[in-house]
Amino acid sequence: MGLGVVLFTENAASLTRYRGQLSYGFNFLVKEDFRLGIGLSTEFHQERLPASVRDNELYEGSDPVVEDRIDGAQWFDASMGIIGDYQNRVFFGLSTTNMVRARLDDVDDDSFADEIFNYWMAQLGYRFDLKEYDVVLEPSVFLRKARNAPFLADIAFRASFMERRLTGGLLYRAGAGGQLGLLVGTRFNAFSILYSYNIGFQRFQQYSNGSHELTLSLDFLARP
């Protein structure tokens, strides 16, 4: 059982965003070799603009989006999902997002179920444990249909060596112009470090050298 809390704030030019998120997850054994997890997340969002934006010479006035943010636009949202692992080989996940906002987007639609499941994420992968070579191979596919975003499909391949002390991976993203990602990492006892690099094939990429991400983690329950 786990509980998570996220507090987020961002300033982009004159716009300020706030987000608070509370998440709950519960994992259990369906059978000896089948583990299932269920999670629920609730979120509160607020976007705010200062009243001084009305004095900007580029503001044409009576823009409902701007006026809503000056007053402090607020909304509530929720998501839920499941993850599973069978025989430590097959792993999968399915979640539905924007369950509240999806319904508010079309209040005249009588099909509530169609609206709350309109945005979703799904993952499916298989773990090949080649013990004779001390190698674990994990091909997987991840699909996402998100609100106000294009459909994405990630095809990933990850390999771990020396009892997972070394890790490498490749990812290709179809949709939104395409993207290619590279992952390398290492683990020493309870300490892990991962580095990833992503580059897109969109036109704007000519103004960027790609994105870099560094992840450091410490597992307090790990054993040497």
C-alpha positions in Angstrom: 0.0 0.0 0.0 1.3 3.4 -0.9 0.4 7.1 -0.6 1.8 9.9 -2.7 1.6 13.7 -2.5 2.7 16.2 -5.2 2.8 20.0 -4.8 3.8 21.8 -8.1 4.1 25.4 -9.0 5.4 27.0 -12.3 5.9 30.5 -13.5 5.9 30.9 -17.3 6.0 34.6 -18.3 2.9 36.1 -16.6 1.1 32.8 -16.1 1.4 31.0 -12.8 0.3 27.4 -12.4 -0.4 25.5 -9.2 -1.2 21.8 -8.9 -1.8 19.6 -5.9 -2.1 15.8 -6.3 -3.0 13.0 -3.9 -2.4 9.4 -5.0 -3.2 6.0 -3.4 -2.1 2.6 -4.6 -2.6 -0.9 -3.3 -0.7 -4.0 -4.5 -1.7 -7.6 -3.8 -1.1 -11.2 -5.0 -4.0 -12.6 -7.1 -2.0 -15.9 -7.2 1.5 -16.9 -6.2 2.9 -15.8 -9.6 0.4 -13.0 -10.4 0.7 -9.6 -8.8 -1.8 -6.8 -9.4 -1.9 -3.1 -8.4 -4.7 -0.6 -8.3 -4.3 3.1 -8.0 -6.4 6.3 -7.8 -5.2 9.9 -8.1 -7.1 13.1 -7.5 -5.8 16.5 -8.6 -6.5 20.2 -8.1 -5.3 22.8 -10.7 -5.2 26.5 -10.7 -4.0 28.9 -13.4 -3.7 32.7 -12.6 -2.7 35.8 -14.5 -2.1 39.2 -12.9 -4.6 42.0 -13.7 -1.8 44.0 -15.2 -1.9 41.9 -18.4 -4.9 44.0 -19.5 -2.5 46.9 -19.8 -0.3 45.0 -22.3 -0.5 46.6 -25.8 -0.8 43.1 -27.3 -4.0 42.3 -25.4 -7.1 42.9 -27.5 -9.5 42.7 -24.6 -12.6 40.5 -23.8 -10.6 37.3 -24.2 -12.5 34.8 -22.1 -9.5 32.6 -21.5 -7.4 35.5 -20.2 -10.3 36.8 -18.1 -10.8 33.4 -16.5 -7.1 33.3 -15.6 -7.2 36.8 -14.1 -10.0 35.6 -11.8 -8.0 32.4 -11.1 -9.2 29.5 -13.2 -9.6 26.3 -11.1 -10.6 22.7 -11.8 -10.5 19.3 -10.2 -9.6 16.1 -12.0 -9.1 12.4 -11.2 -7.4 9.3 -12.7 -7.3 5.6 -12.0 -5.4 2.6 -13.3 -4.1 -0.9 -12.8 -0.7 -2.6 -13.2 0.1 -6.2 -13.3 3.0 -8.7 -13.4 2.6 -12.4 -14.3 5.4 -14.9 -13.5 7.9 -12.0 -13.4 7.7 -12.1 -17.2 4.6 -10.4 -18.6 4.0 -6.9 -17.3 1.1 -4.6 -18.2 -0.7 -1.4 -17.2 -3.9 0.4 -18.1 -5.1 3.7 -16.8 -7.7 6.3 -17.7 -7.0 10.0 -17.1 -9.0 13.3 -17.0 -12.0 11.5 -15.7 -13.7 14.7 -14.5 -12.5 17.2 -17.2 -13.4 14.8 -20.0 -17.0 14.8 -18.8 -17.1 18.6 -18.4 -15.8 19.1 -21.9 -19.1 17.7 -23.2 -21.9 18.0 -20.6 -24.6 17.4 -23.2 -23.3 13.9 -24.0 -25.4 11.3 -22.3 -22.7 8.6 -22.5 -20.8 9.1 -19.3 -18.7 5.9 -19.8 -17.6 7.0 -23.2 -16.4 10.3 -21.9 -14.4 9.1 -18.8 -12.6 6.5 -20.9 -11.9 8.8 -23.8 -8.3 9.5 -22.5 -6.1 6.5 -21.5 -2.6 5.0 -21.3 -1.7 1.3 -21.9 1.5 -0.6 -21.6 2.4 -4.2 -22.4 5.9 -5.8 -22.2 7.7 -9.1 -21.7 10.8 -9.9 -19.7 13.3 -12.5 -21.1 15.5 -13.7 -18.3 18.5 -15.3 -20.0 20.2 -16.6 -16.8 22.9 -18.5 -18.7 24.1 -15.2 -20.1 23.2 -13.1 -17.0 21.1 -10.8 -19.3 17.5 -9.6 -18.9 15.8 -8.3 -22.1 12.6 -6.2 -21.8 10.8 -5.2 -25.1 7.6 -3.2 -24.5 5.0 -1.0 -26.1 3.3 2.0 -24.6 0.2 3.8 -26.1 -1.2 7.1 -24.9 -4.3 9.1 -25.9 -4.1 12.3 -23.8 -6.4 15.3 -23.6 -5.3 18.1 -26.0 -2.4 16.1 -27.3 -1.8 13.8 -30.3 -1.9 10.0 -30.1 1.5 8.5 -29.1 3.0 5.1 -29.4 6.4 4.2 -27.8 8.3 1.1 -28.8 11.0 0.4 -26.3 13.8 -2.1 -25.7 15.7 -2.4 -22.5 18.6 -4.7 -21.5 20.2 -5.3 -18.1 23.4 -7.1 -17.4 25.4 -8.4 -14.4 22.4 -8.9 -12.1 21.0 -5.5 -13.4 24.1 -3.6 -12.4 24.3 -2.2 -16.0 21.3 -1.1 -18.0 20.8 0.2 -21.5 17.8 1.0 -23.6 16.4 2.4 -26.8 13.0 4.0 -27.5 11.2 5.1 -30.6 8.1 7.3 -30.3 5.6 7.4 -33.2 3.3 10.4 -33.2 3.8 14.2 -32.7 6.6 14.1 -35.3 8.5 11.2 -33.9 11.2 10.9 -31.3 14.3 8.8 -30.5 15.6 8.1 -27.0 18.7 6.5 -25.4 19.0 5.2 -21.8 22.1 4.1 -19.9 22.6 3.4 -16.2 24.3 1.5 -13.5 23.4 0.2 -10.0 25.8 -0.3 -7.1 24.1 -1.9 -4.0 21.3 0.5 -3.0 22.4 3.4 -5.3 21.3 3.8 -8.9 22.0 6.4 -11.6 20.3 6.7 -15.0 20.9 9.0 -17.9 18.6 9.5 -20.8 18.8 11.5 -24.0 15.9 12.3 -26.3 15.9 14.0 -29.7 12.8 14.7 -31.8 12.2 14.8 -35.6 10.0 17.9 -35.5 10.9 21.0 -37.4 11.6 22.9 -34.1 14.4 20.4 -33.4 16.8 22.5 -35.5 16.7 25.0 -32.6 17.5 22.3 -30.0 20.2 19.8 -29.3 17.7 17.4 -27.6 16.8 16.9 -23.9 19.0 15.3 -21.2 17.7 13.7 -18.0 19.6 12.4 -15.0 18.0 10.3 -12.4 19.5 9.4 -9.0 17.8 6.9 -6.6 18.5 5.2 -3.3 16.7 2.1 -2.2 16.7 1.9 1.6 15.6 -1.7 1.6 18.2 -3.0 -1.0 20.7 -5.6 0.1 24.2 -5.9 -1.4 
